[in-house]
Amino acid sequence: MKCLHLIHRYWPARGGSEKFFIEISERLAAEGNEVTVFTTDAIDIQHYWLPGKELNEVAHEVHNGVDIHRFRVRRFPKHPQALRVLGKVPGLGPKSLFSFPSPLVPGMLKQIFTKERFDIVHATALPYDSILYAAFRVAKQQGIPLVYSPFFHLGEEGADDVRKYYTRPHQMKLVKSADRVTVQTSIERDFLASHGFEEKKMLMLGMGINPSELDGGDAARFRSKHDIKGPIVCYIGPRTFDKGTFHLLEAMQKLWASGDPSTLVLAGTDIEDFRRYHEKLPEKVKSKCIMLDFIPEEDKLDLLDACSLLVLPSRSDSFGIVFLEAWYYSRPVVGARAGGIPGLVRDGVDGLLVPFGDVKELALSIQKLLLDKDYARTLGEAGRERVLAEFTWDEKYAVVRALYEELTGRL
C-alpha cells in the first residue's frame, strides 16, 4: 500500500496522537508499505501562533522507513485576531484553514496537488482543522479512502468550555466525510453516534504501549539525580489549566499545609497560562515542586519507577496514554471525570476519578493513595494486568492494518 498520513506534529515531537501515528507509520513501513507523512515544522505546539518556539528546520527526511515532509508554519501579523476574521468567510475550506489554533501551512495545501498517487489517506487531529481539511482534499481529488482519528476532547459532561473547540459545524462536517473514524473510548463513540454518525463507520481502537520500550526505569537513579527522599506525586504532560495542572498544585498545597512530605514532579512543556500562574506562586510552594521539561525517555521511566502515583486531572484528553505507562509500572492513577478519561480509568478498580476542578476531592484522592499503600498497590497491579492484556501497540497496529486492507480492497 501507498499510505499518506497527515498530522500536525510528527517525530521527534512527543504526544499521544504523535505516538499513535509514529507507531502505525513505522510498522507499516517495516512491512514493506510506502508511507509518506505530511506534517508541520513545529516541535512546540505554541509555534502555530507564537514566534520563538521550538521547531524542526529539516524539511524532508526518511526516518525508520517513513518519508517525512515538514511544511513551514506561517503566521499573520496579530495572528489569532486575523484568523478570527478570516474564519468568518463561508465555506468548508476557509472555516477549516483559518480556525484557531489550527496551523497555517500553505505549503502542505499546495503539496496535496502533487501527481503522486496514494491508496489511502489517514489524518489527525482536532482542533487542527487545516490538517484534516488537507486530507479531505487529497481523498476527494484522488478518489481514495479517508480515515480520521480526530481525538475529540469533550471536556466535562454538560459543559461546553472545551467541547466547543472540537465540535464546530465545519469540524463535524469534516469528520462525517470520512470512510472510517477511529475512536479512543466508548465516550467518543457514543458522542459521535448521538450526532448521527453511522456506527458501522466507527472503529473502537484506543492507544497502546510497547512493553520493551518501558523497561529499565530506575527509581534510585531518579531520586539521586533530583535529591528526593520522600514520596513522589507525578504529573506528565503539557502544563496548562485544561490539563488540571493548576488544580493539582492547589491540591498539593492543601496536603503540604497538613504536613505531607511529598514532592510534586511536573514533567512537560509550559503553556503560557501556566507559566504566568507559576511565576506568582510563593517560593515555599515552588520549592516543593520539581519542574522538568519534556524529559529524555530514560528519565521518564526512572520517574515512573520512583513515583507513588500519577495524577492527570485533565478535561482535555481523549484517552491519556500516560495512564498506560504508569500502569505498566504498577502505579495507581488519578484522573478527572472529564473527556475520554472515564472511558479508560475505572474508578476504584485501577485508579480514582474526581470532578475536573474539584481541588478538595483531588487532594483527598491523592492523600488516600499516599497513605493506603495496600489499596494503591491493588489499583496499580490491576492497571498493569489490564494494560498488558488490552493496550499494546502490537494489538492496535493489527487492527489498523486490517482496516487499511479492507478499505483498499486488499483483504
C-alpha positions as CSV (number, residue, x, y, z in Angstrom):
1,M,0.0,0.0,0.0
2,K,1.0,3.6,-0.6
3,C,-0.2,5.4,2.6
4,L,-0.4,9.1,3.2
5,H,-0.5,10.3,6.8
6,L,-1.2,13.9,7.8
7,I,-0.6,15.1,11.3
8,H,0.0,18.5,13.0
9,R,3.4,17.3,14.5
10,Y,5.5,14.2,14.0
11,W,8.7,12.7,15.2
12,P,10.7,13.9,17.1
13,A,7.7,15.8,18.6
14,R,6.1,13.9,21.5
15,G,2.4,13.5,22.4
16,G,-0.4,11.0,22.3
17,S,-1.6,11.4,18.7
18,E,2.1,11.8,17.6
19,K,3.0,8.5,19.2
20,F,-0.1,6.9,17.6
21,F,1.0,7.9,14.1
22,I,4.6,7.1,14.6
23,E,3.7,3.5,15.6
24,I,1.3,3.0,12.8
25,S,3.6,4.6,10.2
26,E,6.8,2.8,11.1
27,R,5.1,-0.6,11.4
28,L,3.5,-0.2,8.0
29,A,6.9,0.8,6.5
30,A,8.6,-2.1,8.2
31,E,6.2,-4.5,6.4
32,G,7.1,-3.1,3.0
33,N,4.4,-0.5,2.6
34,E,5.2,3.0,1.3
35,V,4.4,5.6,4.0
36,T,4.5,9.4,3.5
37,V,3.9,11.8,6.3
38,F,2.9,15.4,5.8
39,T,3.3,17.5,8.9
40,T,4.4,20.9,10.2
41,D,7.8,22.1,11.3
42,A,6.5,22.5,14.9
43,I,8.1,20.9,18.0
44,D,6.4,23.2,20.5
45,I,2.6,23.4,19.7
46,Q,2.7,27.1,20.5
47,H,4.7,27.6,17.4
48,Y,1.4,27.8,15.5
49,W,0.6,31.2,17.0
50,L,3.7,32.5,18.8
51,P,7.1,33.3,17.5
52,G,10.3,32.0,19.1
53,K,9.0,28.5,19.9
54,E,10.9,25.3,19.2
55,L,10.7,24.0,15.6
56,N,12.3,21.5,13.3
57,E,14.0,23.0,10.3
58,V,14.6,19.7,8.5
59,A,12.1,19.9,5.7
60,H,12.5,16.4,4.3
61,E,14.0,13.2,5.7
62,V,13.4,9.5,5.9
63,H,13.2,8.1,9.5
64,N,12.7,4.4,10.2
65,G,11.5,3.9,6.6
66,V,8.9,6.7,6.8
67,D,9.2,9.6,4.2
68,I,8.6,12.7,6.2
69,H,7.8,16.1,4.7
70,R,7.6,19.1,7.1
71,F,5.9,22.2,6.0
72,R,6.6,25.6,7.4
73,V,4.0,27.2,9.7
74,R,3.1,30.8,8.7
75,R,1.6,33.4,10.9
76,F,-0.2,36.6,10.1
77,P,0.5,39.9,12.0
78,K,-1.8,39.7,15.0
79,H,-2.3,36.1,14.1
80,P,-5.2,35.0,16.4
81,Q,-7.2,38.1,15.5
82,A,-6.6,37.6,11.8
83,L,-7.8,34.0,12.0
84,R,-11.0,35.1,13.8
85,V,-11.8,37.5,10.9
86,L,-10.8,35.1,8.1
87,G,-12.6,32.2,9.8
88,K,-15.9,34.1,9.2
89,V,-15.6,33.6,5.5
90,P,-18.3,31.0,4.5
91,G,-17.3,27.6,3.2
92,L,-15.6,24.4,4.5
93,G,-12.2,25.5,3.2
94,P,-12.0,28.9,5.0
95,K,-13.6,27.6,8.1
96,S,-11.1,24.8,8.3
97,L,-7.9,26.7,7.2
98,F,-8.4,29.7,9.4
99,S,-9.6,28.2,12.7
100,F,-7.5,28.9,15.8
101,P,-5.3,27.1,16.9
102,S,-5.1,25.3,13.6
103,P,-1.6,25.7,11.9
104,L,-1.4,27.8,8.8
105,V,0.6,25.7,6.4
106,P,0.0,26.8,2.8
107,G,2.9,24.6,1.6
108,M,1.0,21.4,2.7
109,L,-2.1,22.5,0.9
110,K,-0.1,23.1,-2.3
111,Q,1.6,19.7,-1.9
112,I,-1.7,17.8,-1.9
113,F,-2.0,18.6,-5.6
114,T,1.1,16.6,-6.3
115,K,0.9,14.0,-9.1
116,E,2.0,11.3,-6.6
117,R,-0.9,8.8,-6.1
118,F,-1.8,7.1,-2.8
119,D,-4.0,4.2,-1.9
120,I,-5.3,5.6,1.4
121,V,-5.1,8.8,3.5
122,H,-5.3,9.0,7.3
123,A,-5.2,12.2,9.3
124,T,-5.3,13.5,12.8
125,A,-6.2,15.5,15.0
126,L,-8.8,18.1,16.1
127,P,-8.7,21.0,16.7
128,Y,-6.0,21.3,13.9
129,D,-8.7,21.5,11.3
130,S,-6.3,22.6,8.4
131,I,-4.6,19.2,8.6
132,L,-7.9,17.3,8.4
133,Y,-9.0,19.5,5.5
134,A,-5.8,18.8,3.5
135,A,-6.5,15.1,3.9
136,F,-10.1,15.6,2.9
137,R,-8.9,17.4,-0.3
138,V,-6.5,14.6,-1.1
139,A,-9.2,11.9,-0.7
140,K,-11.6,13.8,-2.9
141,Q,-9.0,14.6,-5.6
142,Q,-7.6,11.1,-5.8
143,G,-10.8,9.1,-5.0
144,I,-9.2,7.2,-2.2
145,P,-10.4,6.1,1.2
146,L,-10.2,8.7,4.0
147,V,-9.6,7.8,7.7
148,Y,-9.7,10.2,10.5
149,S,-8.5,9.8,14.1
150,P,-10.0,13.0,15.5
151,F,-9.1,12.5,19.2
152,F,-12.2,14.5,20.4
153,H,-11.7,16.4,23.6
154,L,-15.1,16.6,25.1
155,G,-14.5,18.2,28.4
156,E,-16.8,17.9,31.4
157,E,-20.3,16.4,30.9
158,G,-22.8,19.2,30.4
159,A,-20.1,21.9,29.9
160,D,-19.0,23.5,26.6
161,D,-15.7,25.1,27.7
162,V,-13.6,22.5,25.8
163,R,-16.1,20.8,23.6
164,K,-17.0,23.9,21.6
165,Y,-13.5,24.0,20.1
166,Y,-13.8,20.4,18.8
167,T,-17.5,20.2,17.6
168,R,-17.9,23.3,15.4
169,P,-20.1,22.6,12.4
170,H,-17.3,22.6,9.9
171,Q,-15.3,20.1,12.1
172,M,-18.3,17.8,12.4
173,K,-18.8,18.0,8.6
174,L,-15.1,17.0,8.0
175,V,-15.4,14.0,10.4
176,K,-18.6,12.9,8.8
177,S,-16.9,12.9,5.4
178,A,-14.6,10.1,6.4
179,D,-14.9,6.5,5.3
180,R,-13.9,5.4,8.8
181,V,-13.2,7.2,12.1
182,T,-11.2,5.6,14.8
183,V,-12.4,6.4,18.3
184,Q,-10.5,6.0,21.5
185,T,-13.2,5.2,24.1
186,S,-16.9,4.5,24.3
187,I,-17.3,8.1,25.3
188,E,-16.1,9.3,21.9
189,R,-18.1,6.6,20.1
190,D,-21.3,7.5,21.9
191,F,-20.8,11.2,21.3
192,L,-20.5,10.6,17.5
193,A,-23.4,8.3,17.5
194,S,-25.6,10.9,19.2
195,H,-24.7,13.3,16.3
196,G,-25.8,10.9,13.6
197,F,-22.5,9.3,12.8
198,E,-23.0,5.7,11.5
199,E,-21.7,3.2,14.0
200,K,-20.5,0.9,11.2
201,K,-18.1,3.7,10.2
202,M,-16.5,3.9,13.6
203,L,-13.7,1.7,14.8
204,M,-13.0,1.4,18.6
205,L,-9.3,1.5,18.9
206,G,-7.6,3.2,21.8
207,M,-3.9,3.5,22.3
208,G,-1.0,1.2,23.3
209,I,2.4,0.7,24.7
210,N,5.5,-1.3,23.7
211,P,6.5,-3.1,26.9
212,S,10.1,-3.4,25.8
213,E,10.3,0.4,25.5
214,L,9.1,0.9,29.0
215,D,11.5,-1.5,30.8
216,G,14.5,-0.2,32.7
217,G,13.2,2.5,34.9
218,D,15.4,3.1,38.0
219,A,13.8,4.8,41.0
220,A,17.1,5.2,42.8
221,R,18.7,6.9,39.9
222,F,15.9,9.5,39.6
223,R,15.9,10.2,43.4
224,S,19.6,10.6,43.4
225,K,19.6,12.9,40.4
226,H,17.0,15.2,42.0
227,D,17.8,14.7,45.6
228,I,14.3,13.4,46.6
229,K,13.8,11.3,49.7
230,G,10.1,11.2,50.3
231,P,7.0,10.1,48.3
232,I,6.7,11.5,44.7
233,V,3.5,12.6,43.1
234,C,4.0,12.6,39.3
235,Y,2.4,14.6,36.5
236,I,3.5,14.1,32.9
237,G,2.1,16.3,30.1
238,P,1.7,19.9,29.0
239,R,1.3,22.2,32.0
240,T,-1.9,24.2,31.4
241,F,-5.2,24.9,33.0
242,D,-7.2,22.4,30.9
243,K,-4.8,19.6,31.8
244,G,-5.6,20.3,35.5
245,T,-2.1,21.4,36.5
246,F,-3.4,24.5,38.4
247,H,-5.8,22.3,40.4
248,L,-3.0,19.7,41.1
249,L,-0.8,22.4,42.6
250,E,-3.6,23.7,44.7
251,A,-4.4,20.2,45.9
252,M,-0.8,19.6,46.8
253,Q,-0.7,22.9,48.7
254,K,-3.5,21.6,50.9
255,L,-1.6,18.4,51.6
256,W,1.7,20.2,52.3
257,A,-0.2,22.5,54.7
258,S,-1.1,19.4,56.7
259,G,2.5,18.2,56.8
260,D,2.6,15.9,53.8
261,P,6.2,15.2,52.9
262,S,5.6,14.5,49.1
263,T,7.5,16.1,46.3
264,L,5.4,17.1,43.2
265,V,7.2,16.4,39.9
266,L,5.7,18.2,36.9
267,A,7.2,16.9,33.6
268,G,6.1,18.7,30.4
269,T,6.2,21.9,28.5
270,D,4.8,25.1,30.0
271,I,1.9,26.6,28.1
272,E,1.7,30.4,28.6
273,D,-1.2,30.3,31.0
274,F,0.7,28.1,33.4
275,R,4.0,30.0,33.1
276,R,2.2,33.1,34.3
277,Y,0.4,31.2,37.1
278,H,3.6,29.6,38.3
279,E,5.5,32.8,38.4
280,K,3.1,34.2,41.1
281,L,3.4,31.1,43.4
282,P,5.1,31.6,46.8
283,E,8.7,30.4,46.9
284,K,7.8,27.8,49.6
285,V,5.4,26.2,47.2
286,K,7.9,26.3,44.3
287,S,10.5,24.6,46.5
288,K,8.3,21.5,46.9
289,C,7.9,21.2,43.1
290,I,10.4,19.9,40.5
291,M,9.7,21.3,37.1
292,L,11.0,19.3,34.2
293,D,10.6,20.0,30.5
294,F,9.9,17.0,28.2
295,I,12.5,14.7,29.7
296,P,14.5,12.0,27.9
297,E,12.8,8.6,27.9
298,E,15.3,7.2,30.4
299,D,14.5,9.9,32.9
300,K,10.7,9.5,32.3
301,L,11.0,5.8,33.0
302,D,13.0,6.5,36.1
303,L,10.3,8.9,37.3
304,L,7.6,6.3,36.7
305,D,9.5,3.8,38.7
306,A,10.1,6.3,41.5
307,C,6.7,7.9,41.9
308,S,3.9,6.7,44.3
309,L,1.2,7.7,41.8
310,L,0.5,9.5,38.6
311,V,-2.1,12.4,38.5
312,L,-3.6,13.7,35.3
313,P,-6.8,15.7,36.4
314,S,-7.4,16.8,32.8
315,R,-10.5,17.8,30.9
316,S,-8.7,17.9,27.5
317,D,-7.7,14.3,26.9
318,S,-9.4,11.9,24.6
319,F,-7.5,9.0,26.1
320,G,-4.4,9.6,28.2
321,I,-1.6,7.3,27.1
322,V,0.5,8.3,30.2
323,F,-2.0,6.3,32.3
324,L,-0.9,3.2,30.4
325,E,2.7,4.0,31.1
326,A,2.1,4.4,34.8
327,W,0.1,1.2,34.9
328,Y,2.9,-0.7,33.3
329,Y,4.9,0.3,36.4
330,S,2.0,-0.8,38.6
331,R,1.3,2.7,39.8
332,P,-2.2,3.9,40.7
333,V,-3.5,6.9,38.8
334,V,-5.9,9.8,39.5
335,G,-7.8,11.3,36.6
336,A,-10.6,13.8,36.1
337,R,-14.1,12.7,35.3
338,A,-14.0,14.5,32.0
339,G,-13.2,14.0,28.4
340,G,-12.2,10.5,27.5
341,I,-10.5,9.6,30.8
342,P,-13.6,8.0,32.4
343,G,-13.7,5.7,29.4
344,L,-10.2,4.4,30.3
345,V,-9.7,4.7,34.0
346,R,-12.0,2.5,36.1
347,D,-12.8,4.4,39.3
348,G,-11.9,2.3,42.3
349,V,-10.5,-0.6,40.1
350,D,-7.3,0.7,38.6
351,G,-7.4,4.4,39.6
352,L,-9.5,7.1,41.1
353,L,-11.6,9.8,39.3
354,V,-12.6,13.2,40.6
355,P,-14.6,16.1,39.0
356,F,-12.5,18.4,37.0
357,G,-11.5,21.4,39.1
358,D,-12.6,19.9,42.4
359,V,-9.4,20.7,44.4
360,K,-10.7,19.2,47.7
361,E,-11.6,15.8,46.1
362,L,-8.3,15.8,44.2
363,A,-6.4,16.3,47.4
364,L,-8.3,13.6,49.2
365,S,-7.7,11.1,46.4
366,I,-4.0,11.8,46.3
367,Q,-3.8,11.6,50.1
368,K,-5.7,8.2,50.2
369,L,-3.3,6.7,47.7
370,L,-0.3,8.0,49.6
371,L,-1.4,6.8,52.9
372,D,-3.1,3.5,52.0
373,K,-0.3,1.7,50.3
374,D,-2.1,-1.7,50.1
375,Y,-5.0,0.0,48.2
376,A,-2.6,1.9,46.0
377,R,-0.8,-1.3,45.2
378,T,-4.1,-3.1,44.3
379,L,-5.1,-0.4,41.9
380,G,-1.7,-0.3,40.3
381,E,-1.5,-4.0,39.8
382,A,-4.9,-4.1,38.3
383,G,-3.8,-1.4,35.8
384,R,-0.7,-3.4,34.9
385,E,-2.6,-6.6,34.3
386,R,-5.1,-4.7,32.1
387,V,-2.6,-2.7,30.0
388,L,-0.7,-5.9,29.1
389,A,-3.9,-7.6,28.1
390,E,-5.6,-4.8,26.2
391,F,-3.3,-2.0,25.3
392,T,-0.2,-2.9,23.4
393,W,0.8,-1.4,20.0
394,D,1.1,-4.9,18.6
395,E,-2.6,-5.3,19.1
396,K,-3.6,-1.8,18.0
397,Y,-1.5,-1.9,14.8
398,A,-3.0,-5.2,13.7
399,V,-6.5,-3.6,13.9
400,V,-5.3,-0.5,11.8
401,R,-3.6,-2.6,9.2
402,A,-6.8,-4.7,8.8
403,L,-8.8,-1.5,8.4
404,Y,-6.4,-0.3,5.7
405,E,-6.6,-3.6,3.9
406,E,-10.3,-3.6,4.0
407,L,-10.7,-0.1,2.7
408,T,-8.1,-0.6,-0.1
409,G,-9.6,-3.9,-1.2
410,R,-6.6,-6.0,-0.1
411,L,-8.3,-8.4,2.2
